[in-house]
Each structure stands twice: as structure tokens, then as C-alpha cells.
Amino acid sequence: MKVYNNLLHKDQFKMIQDNLMSPDFSWYYNQGVNTAKDAVGVFQFTHCFYSNNVIGSNYFSLIKPVMDKINPLSLLRVKANLITKTDNHIEHGYHTDYDNYEKITTGILYVNTNNGYTKFKNKKIVKSEENKYIEFDCGENHTGSSCTDQNVRIAINFNYIK
């Protein structure tokens, strides 16, 4: 795993953060986080920038500075996730982003600082700190969590081939 603190220049990151945290940004309700069969009350909002070889968002250009940094050979999916505040941390279950994950890299850009985290099966925990980017092999089982100290936890998930 690689961790990049302050991945983007402050102005570039602020543009992403301001847009994703704006009341005018389009978020879409998902009944579950990892699956539609998640526990009652476990849900998230998402915004799909890119999937299945199609740009799915008018905001795709917003993530260009990240794309320039990670320089993927092939992009598979880019999706922002918004998890709302909970009274206690809720972990959403270990998973990999793709079942057939050979040669796929997962990256996560944390949009806001909060006490939520990404935890790996090897027990390593990465805190949600704004403008931090982590990159790891898609085959690593990981889980996200909710936060308890901010209204939302927002992260952008990138899946690509290097």
C-alpha cells in the first residue's frame, strides 16, 4: 500500500472538496454500502464519475488533477461515496472492489477529515484525512466505516490498471 498525504495542490483539492460538499452536488441514494442486503439503516449516497467505459457525470473534469497524478493505463470506475454520520462507527464489511482483480489497483481520495477510516483485513487502519490518497492492490480485503464527528464522510474510489 502507498499513502500520499496532500496528493493535490491546495487549490486543486479545494475545487473537488467544495463541489462534493456543496448542497448543489448530485448524490444518489443506495440502499446498501457493499450490497443491497446490508443491515437495515445502512446506506450511502454515491456519484459515479466513470464506469463501463462511459463518463457518467458532468463533473468528470473535476477529477482530472487526480487522474494526472495517478496516470492510469486504463480506467475502470471512479465513484464518490458519501456516508452519513452515525452515533457509533459502523463498518460496512470486508470486500474487494472487483471479483476478478488481477492487475487492478484501487485508490481512495479522502475528501474531508473525520474520524471514519478504511480498515484492511491485516488490521492496518487508514484515517480519513482530506487530500490523502491511498493506493493498493484491488485484491486486498478492506472495509470503510461511518464517522461520528462530522455530518458526512466523503471519499472518491478509483479502480484502474496501472
C-alpha positions, 0 to 999 in steps of 0.5 A: 500500500502507498499513502500520499498525504496532500496528493493535490495542490491546495487549490486543486483539492479545494475545487473537488472538496467544495463541489462534493460538499456543496448542497448543489452536488448530485448524490444518489441514494443506495440502499446498501454500502457493499450490497443491497442486503446490508443491515437495515439503516445502512446506506450511502449516497454515491456519484459515479464519475466513470464506469463501463467505459462511459463518463457518467457525470458532468463533473468528470473534469473535476477529477482530472488533477487526480487522474494526472497524478495517478496516470492510469493505463486504463480506467475502470470506475471512479465513484464518490461515496458519501456516508452519513454520520452515525452515533457509533462507527459502523463498518460496512464489511470486508470486500474487494472492489472487483471479483476478478482483480488481477492487475487492478489497483484501487485508490481512495481520495479522502475528501474531508477529515473525520474520524471514519477510516478504511480498515484492511483485513491485516488490521492496518487502519487508514484515517480519513484525512482530506487530500490523502490518497491511498493506493493498493492492490484491488485484491486486498480485503478492506472495509470503510466505516461511518464517522461520528464527528462530522455530518458526512464522510466523503471519499472518491474510489478509483479502480484502474490498471496501472 
